[in-house]
Amino acid sequence: MRKPVNVSVGAEESLLGKVGRVTVSIPDNGPGEVLLAVRGGSEAFAAWSDEPIGRHRRVVVVESLSARSVFVTPVPL
């Protein structure tokens, strides 16, 4: 299990716990892309996961890796 890291995207906004949607499938060994609601709009972030996640799946951010990349897990169907 990864230790949660919280990187803020704005003065008071955190990505941890945000729910978004996969826009580029996340493979086993590399990044995909997710769209997250931040700063009053939607922004794309590079995304990694412990498992492959297909396009259009809803995910939740469990770790902020950097200002523009996140670690996610699928939202149960």
N, CA and C atoms as an extended XYZ file, in Angstrom:
231
Properties=species:S:1:pos:R:3:atomname:S:1:resname:S:1:resid:I:1 pbc="F F F"
N         0.851       -1.188        0.000 N   MET     1
C         0.000        0.000        0.000 CA  MET     1
C         0.886        1.237        0.000 C   MET     1
N         0.520        2.200       -0.778 N   ARG     2
C         1.277        3.446       -0.858 CA  ARG     2
C         0.912        4.376        0.293 C   ARG     2
N         1.894        5.129        0.748 N   LYS     3
C         1.643        6.146        1.762 CA  LYS     3
C         1.084        7.380        1.057 C   LYS     3
N        -0.103        7.859        1.456 N   PRO     4
C        -0.683        9.018        0.783 CA  PRO     4
C         0.209       10.248        0.868 C   PRO     4
N         0.339       10.919       -0.244 N   VAL     5
C         1.077       12.173       -0.327 CA  VAL     5
C         0.099       13.199       -0.865 C   VAL     5
N         0.096       14.370       -0.294 N   ASN     6
C        -0.860       15.397       -0.691 CA  ASN     6
C        -0.129       16.587       -1.289 C   ASN     6
N        -0.273       16.782       -2.582 N   VAL     7
C         0.279       17.940       -3.265 CA  VAL     7
C        -0.895       18.829       -3.641 C   VAL     7
N        -0.869       20.072       -3.217 N   SER     8
C        -1.968       20.988       -3.519 CA  SER     8
C        -1.856       21.517       -4.936 C   SER     8
N        -3.002       21.733       -5.569 N   VAL     9
C        -3.032       22.310       -6.910 CA  VAL     9
C        -3.280       23.804       -6.857 C   VAL     9
N        -3.732       24.293       -5.756 N   GLY    10
C        -3.990       25.707       -5.585 CA  GLY    10
C        -3.734       26.091       -4.149 C   GLY    10
N        -4.069       27.301       -3.803 N   ALA    11
C        -3.808       27.796       -2.460 CA  ALA    11
C        -4.410       26.899       -1.387 C   ALA    11
N        -5.638       26.395       -1.621 N   GLU    12
C        -6.283       25.596       -0.592 CA  GLU    12
C        -6.932       24.326       -1.137 C   GLU    12
N        -6.614       23.947       -2.351 N   GLU    13
C        -7.286       22.811       -2.968 CA  GLU    13
C        -6.356       21.603       -3.037 C   GLU    13
N        -6.858       20.469       -2.603 N   SER    14
C        -6.107       19.218       -2.621 CA  SER    14
C        -6.715       18.266       -3.654 C   SER    14
N        -5.880       17.423       -4.238 N   LEU    15
C        -6.375       16.421       -5.183 CA  LEU    15
C        -6.811       15.139       -4.494 C   LEU    15
N        -6.319       14.876       -3.289 N   LEU    16
C        -6.665       13.645       -2.569 CA  LEU    16
C        -8.169       13.507       -2.411 C   LEU    16
N        -8.699       12.352       -2.813 N   GLY    17
C       -10.118       12.090       -2.675 CA  GLY    17
C       -10.985       12.591       -3.811 C   GLY    17
N       -10.401       13.337       -4.737 N   LYS    18
C       -11.197       13.827       -5.872 CA  LYS    18
C       -11.562       12.669       -6.787 C   LYS    18
N       -12.774       12.713       -7.292 N   VAL    19
C       -13.251       11.696       -8.236 CA  VAL    19
C       -13.164       12.290       -9.633 C   VAL    19
N       -12.633       11.496      -10.559 N   GLY    20
C       -12.511       11.952      -11.932 CA  GLY    20
C       -12.824       10.827      -12.893 C   GLY    20
N       -12.542       11.070      -14.171 N   ARG    21
C       -12.832       10.094      -15.220 CA  ARG    21
C       -11.575        9.881      -16.059 C   ARG    21
N       -11.323        8.611      -16.400 N   VAL    22
C       -10.167        8.264      -17.232 CA  VAL    22
C       -10.442        8.704      -18.673 C   VAL    22
N        -9.518        9.487      -19.236 N   THR    23
C        -9.664        9.945      -20.621 CA  THR    23
C        -8.702        9.209      -21.553 C   THR    23
N        -7.598        8.703      -21.019 N   VAL    24
C        -6.669        7.842      -21.751 CA  VAL    24
C        -6.434        6.636      -20.854 C   VAL    24
N        -6.723        5.438      -21.349 N   SER    25
C        -6.612        4.218      -20.543 CA  SER    25
C        -5.288        4.148      -19.789 C   SER    25
N        -5.357        3.652      -18.559 N   ILE    26
C        -4.172        3.521      -17.713 CA  ILE    26
C        -3.690        2.071      -17.811 C   ILE    26
N        -2.491        1.848      -18.393 N   PRO    27
C        -1.980        0.477      -18.530 CA  PRO    27
C        -1.287        0.008      -17.255 C   PRO    27
N        -0.870       -1.270      -17.262 N   ASP    28
C        -0.136       -1.850      -16.136 CA  ASP    28
C         1.147       -1.099      -15.808 C   ASP    28
N         1.891       -0.731      -16.831 N   ASN    29
C         3.254       -0.262      -16.612 CA  ASN    29
C         3.507        1.190      -17.013 C   ASN    29
N         2.486        1.982      -17.106 N   GLY    30
C         2.721        3.360      -17.514 CA  GLY    30
C         1.541        4.251      -17.221 C   GLY    30
N         1.691        5.511      -17.523 N   PRO    31
C         0.618        6.445      -17.205 CA  PRO    31
C        -0.486        6.460      -18.245 C   PRO    31
N        -1.651        6.844      -17.780 N   GLY    32
C        -2.773        7.194      -18.631 CA  GLY    32
C        -3.100        8.635      -18.302 C   GLY    32
N        -4.353        9.000      -18.477 N   GLU    33
C        -4.751       10.381      -18.193 CA  GLU    33
C        -6.136       10.405      -17.572 C   GLU    33
N        -6.305       11.280      -16.589 N   VAL    34
C        -7.618       11.470      -15.971 CA  VAL    34
C        -7.996       12.941      -16.020 C   VAL    34
N        -9.280       13.187      -16.027 N   LEU    35
C        -9.822       14.538      -15.989 CA  LEU    35
C       -10.402       14.761      -14.605 C   LEU    35
N        -9.911       15.806      -13.919 N   LEU    36
C       -10.357       16.120      -12.558 CA  LEU    36
C       -10.897       17.540      -12.494 C   LEU    36
N       -11.908       17.732      -11.668 N   ALA    37
C       -12.465       19.069      -11.457 CA  ALA    37
C       -11.597       19.809      -10.444 C   ALA    37
N       -10.939       20.874      -10.904 N   VAL    38
C       -10.110       21.712      -10.030 CA  VAL    38
C       -10.234       23.163      -10.447 C   VAL    38
N       -10.069       24.037       -9.501 N   ARG    39
C       -10.067       25.486       -9.743 CA  ARG    39
C       -11.253       25.966      -10.571 C   ARG    39
N       -12.414       25.383      -10.333 N   GLY    40
C       -13.617       25.815      -11.033 CA  GLY    40
C       -13.748       25.300      -12.458 C   GLY    40
N       -12.886       24.389      -12.867 N   GLY    41
C       -12.952       23.829      -14.217 CA  GLY    41
C       -12.492       22.388      -14.189 C   GLY    41
N       -12.146       21.856      -15.337 N   SER    42
C       -11.624       20.489      -15.436 CA  SER    42
C       -10.227       20.538      -16.029 C   SER    42
N        -9.320       19.726      -15.459 N   GLU    43
C        -7.944       19.679      -15.943 CA  GLU    43
C        -7.486       18.238      -16.075 C   GLU    43
N        -6.620       17.987      -17.051 N   ALA    44
C        -6.070       16.657      -17.289 CA  ALA    44
C        -4.814       16.456      -16.457 C   ALA    44
N        -4.679       15.244      -15.909 N   PHE    45
C        -3.516       14.869      -15.110 CA  PHE    45
C        -3.002       13.519      -15.587 C   PHE    45
N        -1.682       13.327      -15.596 N   ALA    46
C        -1.112       12.004      -15.838 CA  ALA    46
C        -1.529       11.131      -14.668 C   ALA    46
N        -1.860        9.869      -14.931 N   ALA    47
C        -2.379        9.002      -13.871 CA  ALA    47
C        -1.767        7.607      -13.934 C   ALA    47
N        -1.417        7.083      -12.768 N   TRP    48
C        -0.911        5.720      -12.602 CA  TRP    48
C        -1.861        4.962      -11.692 C   TRP    48
N        -1.820        3.630      -11.771 N   SER    49
C        -2.645        2.778      -10.929 CA  SER    49
C        -1.962        1.430      -10.750 C   SER    49
N        -2.373        0.676       -9.723 N   ASP    50
C        -1.865       -0.679       -9.493 CA  ASP    50
C        -2.464       -1.685      -10.472 C   ASP    50
N        -3.487       -1.276      -11.211 N   GLU    51
C        -4.170       -2.165      -12.144 CA  GLU    51
C        -4.559       -1.386      -13.393 C   GLU    51
N        -4.713       -2.060      -14.527 N   PRO    52
C        -5.162       -1.361      -15.731 CA  PRO    52
C        -6.585       -0.820      -15.532 C   PRO    52
N        -6.823        0.372      -16.030 N   ILE    53
C        -8.159        0.982      -15.926 CA  ILE    53
C        -8.519        1.531      -17.299 C   ILE    53
N        -9.682        1.122      -17.788 N   GLY    54
C       -10.138        1.526      -19.108 CA  GLY    54
C       -10.676        2.944      -19.165 C   GLY    54
N       -10.742        3.430      -20.383 N   ARG    55
C       -11.271        4.770      -20.653 CA  ARG    55
C       -12.710        4.884      -20.169 C   ARG    55
N       -13.059        6.054      -19.682 N   HIS    56
C       -14.390        6.423      -19.196 CA  HIS    56
C       -14.702        5.915      -17.782 C   HIS    56
N       -13.825        5.092      -17.177 N   ARG    57
C       -14.065        4.621      -15.804 CA  ARG    57
C       -13.898        5.776      -14.828 C   ARG    57
N       -14.737        5.767      -13.808 N   ARG    58
C       -14.593        6.747      -12.725 CA  ARG    58
C       -13.510        6.259      -11.765 C   ARG    58
N       -12.662        7.188      -11.318 N   VAL    59
C       -11.563        6.863      -10.411 CA  VAL    59
C       -11.507        7.884       -9.288 C   VAL    59
N       -10.826        7.498       -8.209 N   VAL    60
C       -10.602        8.417       -7.097 CA  VAL    60
C        -9.095        8.562       -6.897 C   VAL    60
N        -8.657        9.780       -6.618 N   VAL    61
C        -7.241       10.054       -6.390 CA  VAL    61
C        -6.873        9.599       -4.982 C   VAL    61
N        -5.865        8.714       -4.886 N   VAL    62
C        -5.411        8.229       -3.587 CA  VAL    62
C        -4.033        8.775       -3.229 C   VAL    62
N        -3.351        9.362       -4.224 N   GLU    63
C        -2.036        9.949       -3.965 CA  GLU    63
C        -1.728       10.997       -5.024 C   GLU    63
N        -1.177       12.112       -4.589 N   SER    64
C        -0.682       13.124       -5.516 CA  SER    64
C         0.806       12.887       -5.683 C   SER    64
N         1.241       12.556       -6.895 N   LEU    65
C         2.648       12.266       -7.146 CA  LEU    65
C         3.447       13.527       -7.423 C   LEU    65
N         2.803       14.482       -8.056 N   SER    66
C         3.405       15.789       -8.343 CA  SER    66
C         2.258       16.745       -8.643 C   SER    66
N         2.597       17.947       -9.053 N   ALA    67
C         1.551       18.923       -9.348 CA  ALA    67
C         0.679       18.516      -10.536 C   ALA    67
N         1.186       17.654      -11.434 N   ARG    68
C         0.438       17.270      -12.630 CA  ARG    68
C         0.266       15.767      -12.798 C   ARG    68
N         0.541       14.986      -11.745 N   SER    69
C         0.361       13.540      -11.854 CA  SER    69
C        -0.191       12.964      -10.555 C   SER    69
N        -1.027       11.923      -10.715 N   VAL    70
C        -1.740       11.346       -9.576 CA  VAL    70
C        -1.725        9.827       -9.648 C   VAL    70
N        -1.973        9.200       -8.512 N   PHE    71
C        -2.154        7.752       -8.420 CA  PHE    71
C        -3.623        7.539       -8.090 C   PHE    71
N        -4.301        6.694       -8.850 N   VAL    72
C        -5.749        6.537       -8.704 CA  VAL    72
C        -6.134        5.085       -8.514 C   VAL    72
N        -7.361        4.893       -8.053 N   THR    73
C        -7.974        3.571       -7.944 CA  THR    73
C        -9.384        3.673       -8.506 C   THR    73
N        -9.895        2.611       -9.127 N   PRO    74
C       -11.248        2.684       -9.706 CA  PRO    74
C       -12.321        2.829       -8.631 C   PRO    74
N       -13.356        3.569       -8.966 N   VAL    75
C       -14.547        3.643       -8.105 CA  VAL    75
C       -15.320        2.349       -8.354 C   VAL    75
N       -15.727        1.637       -7.303 N   PRO    76
C       -16.489        0.388       -7.510 CA  PRO    76
C       -17.725        0.633       -8.362 C   PRO    76
N       -18.006       -0.328       -9.246 N   LEU    77
C       -19.170       -0.206      -10.149 CA  LEU    77
C       -20.464       -0.355       -9.416 C   LEU    77
